[in-house]
Amino acid sequence: MIKNILIISSNYTGHGHKSITEALSEKFDIVPDVKIHVVDGFSLGGNTLLKVGKMYGPITRNSEHLWKIIWDYTSVKASFVNHLIELKIRTRFLALLDEVKPDLILTVHPNFNGSILNILQKNSIRIPFVTLIADLVSITPFWADPRADYTISPTVEAKEKCIGFGVPADKIKVLGFPVRERFYSHTPKDAEHFDPDKPLSCLIMSGGEGVGNMGKMAKTLIETFGFNITIVAGRNEKLQAHLKKTLGKKYGDKVKIYGFTRNIQDLIASSDIAFVRSSPNVMMEAVSCNTPIVITGALPGQEAGNPRFAEKYHLAITCDSMSDLVPTINELLENNVAMLKEIKKSQQEYVDPQIPENIVNFILNIPDEELQPAGVSRDVSHLNKINYES
């Protein structure tokens, strides 16, 4: 029986991997006799690899073009990158296995699938291995390793991509995208609550890293539509200070500006519209709060397919540029905000608060006979001659 689980996550490559880990941890924690141990995969590579992980924020904030180059290059060099990460994390990872002695390894970051499976395979260590994909549509090859016992996919679209990368269909389980419980706890606002005589309350955010034309967008929404605006600048302290200096001084109480905040669910749920980039985590959190979404951009690579995905299921509307902003809002507001109401209804039909619990139950109930071929050991103590300077 699976009782001890090692989760490989990430603390610095956006906030999505950490949020998914928290969503699952909330459910693992209430299961008797089950323990979880969460580790930032980049920390297993020491300071060098940790610095690489911390570069994600500055790169995606300041140079999407550079990020696109990195995404494209690593996607065609997946086996090479896996090998490099394997060499960097091997010593600490084997020490971690000896310390934690997990019954199962769960990864929620793509960089630690092939690399860890390489280590396990080369050292004849048999520990059940499950991957949970943290993207919706545009799947990197790093997510898809046929050696994993199971790959948990959030969408049918992601499953099809994994099959295309060579993962057997019977090893892929479509169980949805896990969202933290507090995003489900708000009572959905009735679709008829919109008051034509009252300014709409709108939230503008751009993920944990705070990128995009949030100031220009807020100015347009206030001056054209009279909306009340809340902006979340995330970890981008420079942007937060700039927005407070410019917008706060000009518009006063019409605009509120926050940095990284832990009550983001309250800000989303209290908004009539959320203007967000297509981070899968942020999008699914807004859907869970039943707040209509206007998608204002997508990070090249892993987010490229998300706007069309959201429109396919009527969860959002896409605004591709600032020049499209006013026509997009007019489309949402016309016919007594008919489109806003349709989006809210589609979100209510799409959302499933049971997803985190279903994922946890699936993992805990994988039959032992599916996971333990004869003659292969889980014991790693004989490998653990650790040199932490290596």
C-alpha positions in Angstrom: 0.0 0.0 0.0 1.2 3.5 -0.9 1.8 5.5 2.3 4.9 7.6 1.7 5.0 9.9 -1.3 7.9 12.0 -2.6 6.6 15.0 -4.6 9.1 16.7 -6.9 7.9 20.3 -7.5 9.4 23.8 -8.1 9.3 27.0 -6.0 10.6 29.5 -8.5 9.5 28.7 -12.1 6.3 30.6 -11.8 3.8 29.8 -9.0 1.8 27.1 -10.8 3.8 24.0 -9.8 3.7 25.1 -6.2 0.0 25.7 -6.4 -0.7 22.3 -7.8 1.4 20.7 -5.1 -0.6 22.6 -2.5 -3.9 21.5 -4.0 -2.9 17.8 -3.8 -1.3 18.2 -0.4 -4.6 19.5 1.0 -6.1 16.1 0.1 -3.1 13.9 1.0 -2.9 15.5 4.4 -6.4 14.3 5.4 -5.8 10.6 4.5 -4.8 8.6 7.6 -1.2 7.1 7.6 -0.2 8.9 4.3 2.9 11.1 4.5 4.2 13.4 1.7 7.6 14.9 1.3 7.8 17.8 -1.1 11.1 19.0 -2.6 12.1 21.6 -5.1 13.7 19.6 -7.9 16.1 22.4 -8.8 17.5 22.3 -5.2 18.7 18.8 -5.9 21.2 20.2 -8.3 22.8 22.5 -5.8 23.3 26.3 -6.2 23.9 26.0 -10.0 20.6 24.4 -10.9 18.7 26.4 -8.3 20.0 29.6 -10.1 18.7 28.2 -13.4 15.3 27.7 -11.9 15.3 31.3 -10.5 16.1 32.7 -13.9 12.6 31.7 -15.2 11.0 34.8 -13.7 13.4 37.4 -15.0 13.5 35.8 -18.5 9.7 35.5 -18.9 9.2 39.0 -17.5 11.8 40.7 -19.7 12.4 38.6 -22.8 9.6 36.4 -24.1 11.7 36.0 -27.3 14.6 34.5 -25.4 12.2 32.2 -23.6 10.8 31.0 -27.0 14.3 30.2 -28.1 15.0 28.2 -24.9 11.7 26.4 -25.2 12.2 25.4 -28.8 15.8 24.3 -28.4 15.3 22.2 -25.3 12.2 20.6 -26.8 14.3 19.0 -29.5 17.1 18.2 -27.2 15.0 16.6 -24.4 17.2 13.5 -24.0 20.4 15.7 -23.8 18.8 18.0 -21.2 17.6 15.1 -19.2 21.1 13.7 -19.1 22.6 17.0 -17.9 20.0 17.3 -15.1 20.5 13.6 -14.2 24.2 14.2 -13.7 23.6 17.3 -11.6 20.9 15.9 -9.3 22.1 12.2 -9.0 24.0 12.4 -5.7 21.4 14.5 -3.8 18.5 12.6 -5.3 19.9 9.2 -4.2 20.5 10.6 -0.7 16.9 11.9 -0.6 15.6 8.4 -1.6 17.6 6.9 1.2 16.2 9.4 3.7 12.5 9.5 2.6 12.2 5.8 1.4 9.1 6.7 -0.7 6.6 4.2 -1.9 5.9 6.4 -4.9 7.4 9.4 -6.7 5.2 12.1 -8.1 6.6 14.8 -10.3 4.8 18.0 -11.2 7.6 19.7 -13.1 8.7 18.4 -16.6 12.5 18.8 -15.9 12.4 16.0 -13.4 10.7 13.2 -15.3 13.3 11.8 -17.7 16.2 12.8 -15.5 14.9 10.9 -12.4 13.7 8.0 -14.4 17.3 7.7 -15.9 18.7 7.6 -12.4 16.2 4.9 -11.2 16.8 2.8 -14.3 20.6 3.0 -14.3 20.7 2.1 -10.6 18.1 -0.7 -10.8 15.8 1.0 -8.3 12.1 0.2 -8.7 9.9 2.9 -7.1 6.5 3.6 -8.7 6.7 6.8 -10.7 3.8 9.1 -11.7 3.9 12.3 -13.7 1.2 15.0 -13.3 1.2 17.4 -16.2 0.9 21.1 -15.2 0.1 22.4 -18.6 -3.2 22.3 -20.6 -2.4 21.9 -24.3 1.1 22.8 -25.4 3.0 19.9 -24.0 6.8 19.7 -24.0 8.4 16.3 -24.6 9.8 16.5 -21.1 6.3 15.7 -19.8 6.0 12.5 -21.9 8.2 9.6 -20.8 6.8 6.1 -21.5 8.8 4.7 -18.6 6.5 6.4 -16.1 4.0 4.1 -14.6 1.3 6.6 -15.2 0.9 10.1 -16.6 -1.9 12.2 -15.2 -3.2 14.6 -17.8 -5.4 17.6 -17.2 -7.1 17.5 -20.6 -7.8 15.2 -23.5 -5.8 17.6 -25.7 -2.7 17.1 -23.5 -3.2 13.3 -23.6 -3.2 13.3 -27.4 0.1 15.2 -27.3 1.6 12.7 -25.0 0.5 9.8 -27.2 2.1 11.6 -30.1 5.4 11.7 -28.1 5.2 7.9 -27.6 3.4 7.4 -24.2 1.0 4.4 -24.4 -2.6 5.6 -24.1 -3.4 3.1 -21.3 -0.7 4.8 -19.2 -2.4 8.2 -19.4 -5.3 9.2 -17.1 -7.3 12.3 -17.9 -8.3 13.6 -14.4 -8.5 17.4 -14.8 -6.4 20.3 -13.5 -6.1 20.5 -9.7 -6.9 23.8 -8.0 -6.6 24.7 -4.3 -9.7 24.3 -2.3 -10.1 27.9 -1.4 -10.8 28.8 -5.0 -13.9 26.6 -4.9 -15.2 28.0 -1.6 -16.9 31.1 -2.9 -20.6 31.0 -3.7 -20.9 31.6 -7.5 -22.5 35.0 -8.3 -25.8 34.7 -10.1 -25.4 35.5 -13.8 -28.2 38.1 -13.5 -26.4 40.1 -10.8 -24.9 42.6 -13.3 -26.3 46.1 -12.7 -26.1 48.3 -15.8 -26.0 51.4 -13.5 -23.0 50.2 -11.5 -19.4 50.1 -12.7 -18.0 46.6 -13.2 -15.2 45.5 -10.9 -12.3 44.2 -12.9 -9.1 42.4 -11.9 -5.9 42.7 -14.0 -3.2 40.3 -13.2 -0.4 38.5 -15.1 0.6 35.4 -13.0 3.2 35.4 -10.3 5.8 37.2 -12.4 3.7 40.3 -13.3 4.2 41.0 -17.0 2.2 42.8 -19.7 0.7 46.2 -20.3 -1.4 46.3 -17.1 -1.1 50.1 -16.6 -2.2 50.9 -20.1 -5.0 48.4 -19.9 -6.3 49.9 -16.6 -6.2 53.4 -18.0 -8.3 52.3 -21.0 -10.8 50.4 -18.9 -11.3 53.3 -16.4 -11.5 56.1 -19.0 -13.6 54.3 -21.6 -16.0 52.2 -19.4 -15.6 53.7 -15.9 -14.7 50.3 -14.4 -13.2 49.9 -10.9 -9.8 48.3 -11.3 -7.7 46.0 -9.1 -4.2 45.2 -10.3 -2.0 42.4 -9.0 1.6 42.9 -10.0 2.8 39.7 -8.5 6.5 39.5 -7.6 7.3 42.4 -9.9 8.0 45.0 -7.3 9.3 47.5 -9.8 6.1 47.3 -11.7 4.0 47.6 -8.5 5.8 50.8 -7.5 5.5 52.3 -10.9 1.7 51.6 -11.1 1.1 53.1 -7.6 3.0 56.2 -8.6 1.2 56.7 -11.9 -2.3 55.2 -11.7 -2.8 55.6 -8.0 -2.1 59.3 -8.2 -4.3 59.9 -11.2 -7.3 57.7 -10.5 -7.4 57.5 -6.7 -10.0 55.0 -5.4 -10.9 53.8 -8.9 -7.8 51.6 -8.8 -6.2 49.4 -6.2 -2.7 47.9 -6.7 -1.3 44.8 -4.9 2.0 42.9 -5.1 2.1 39.2 -4.6 -0.9 38.3 -2.4 -2.0 35.2 -0.6 -5.7 36.1 -0.8 -5.9 36.1 -4.5 -9.0 33.9 -4.5 -10.9 36.7 -2.8 -9.8 39.3 -5.4 -10.8 37.0 -8.3 -14.1 35.9 -6.8 -15.1 39.5 -6.1 -14.4 40.6 -9.6 -16.9 40.7 -12.5 -14.1 40.1 -15.1 -10.5 38.9 -14.7 -8.0 40.1 -17.3 -5.2 37.5 -17.2 -2.5 36.0 -19.4 -3.0 32.4 -20.2 -1.1 30.8 -17.3 -3.0 27.4 -16.9 -3.0 27.8 -13.1 -4.4 31.3 -13.1 -7.0 30.5 -15.7 -8.3 27.4 -13.9 -8.3 29.4 -10.6 -10.5 32.0 -12.2 -12.8 29.4 -13.7 -13.1 27.8 -10.2 -14.1 31.2 -8.8 -16.7 31.5 -11.7 -15.2 34.8 -12.9 -15.3 35.5 -16.6 -11.9 35.7 -18.2 -10.4 38.0 -20.8 -7.1 36.5 -21.9 -4.5 39.2 -22.7 -1.5 37.2 -23.8 0.4 33.9 -23.7 3.9 32.9 -22.9 5.5 31.3 -26.0 5.8 27.5 -25.6 3.8 26.0 -22.8 1.0 28.6 -22.9 0.7 29.0 -26.7 -2.4 26.8 -27.1 -4.2 28.0 -23.9 -6.2 30.9 -25.4 -7.8 28.8 -28.1 -8.4 26.0 -25.5 -10.3 28.4 -23.2 -12.4 29.7 -26.1 -13.2 26.2 -27.3 -14.9 25.5 -23.9 -16.3 29.0 -23.6 -14.4 29.7 -20.5 -12.9 33.0 -21.7 -12.6 35.5 -24.5 -9.3 36.4 -26.0 -8.0 40.0 -26.5 -4.9 39.7 -28.7 -3.7 43.3 -28.5 -4.4 46.6 -26.8 -6.1 47.8 -30.0 -8.7 45.0 -29.6 -9.4 45.9 -25.9 -12.3 48.2 -26.4 -14.1 46.1 -29.1 -13.6 43.0 -26.9 -15.2 44.7 -23.9 -18.1 46.0 -26.0 -18.7 42.4 -27.2 -18.9 41.2 -23.6 -21.3 44.0 -22.6 -23.7 44.1 -25.5 -27.2 42.6 -25.3 -27.3 43.1 -21.5 -23.9 41.4 -20.9 -25.1 38.2 -22.7 -21.6 36.9 -23.3 -20.5 37.4 -19.7 -23.5 35.4 -18.6 -22.7 32.6 -21.2 -19.1 32.4 -20.0 -20.2 32.1 -16.3 -22.6 29.3 -17.2 -19.9 27.4 -19.2 -17.5 27.8 -16.3 -20.0 26.3 -13.9 -20.5 23.3 -16.2 -16.7 22.8 -16.7 -15.5 23.2 -13.1 -15.1 20.1 -10.9 -14.1 20.6 -7.2 -13.4 16.9 -6.9 -10.4 16.9 -9.2 -7.7 17.1 -6.5 -9.4 14.4 -4.5 -9.8 12.2 -7.5 -6.1 12.5 -8.4 -5.1 11.7 -4.8 -7.4 8.7 -4.7 -6.1 7.4 -8.1 -2.5 7.6 -6.9 -3.2 5.9 -3.5 -5.2 3.1 -5.1 -2.8 2.0 -7.9 -2.6 -1.8 -7.4 0.8 -3.0 -6.2 0.9 -5.7 -8.9 1.0 -2.9 -11.6 4.0 -1.3 -10.0 6.4 -4.0 -8.8 8.1 -6.2 -11.3 9.9 -9.2 -9.7 13.6 -9.1 -9.0 14.0 -5.3 -8.8 14.8 -3.6 -5.5 13.6 -0.4 -3.9 16.6 -0.4 -1.5 19.0 2.4 -2.3 21.2 2.3 0.7 24.0 0.5 -1.1 24.2 3.3 -3.6 24.4 6.1 -1.0 28.1 6.8 -0.7 27.3 10.5 -0.8 29.8 13.3 -1.7 27.8 16.5 -1.5 30.5 18.5 -3.2 30.1 16.5 -6.5 
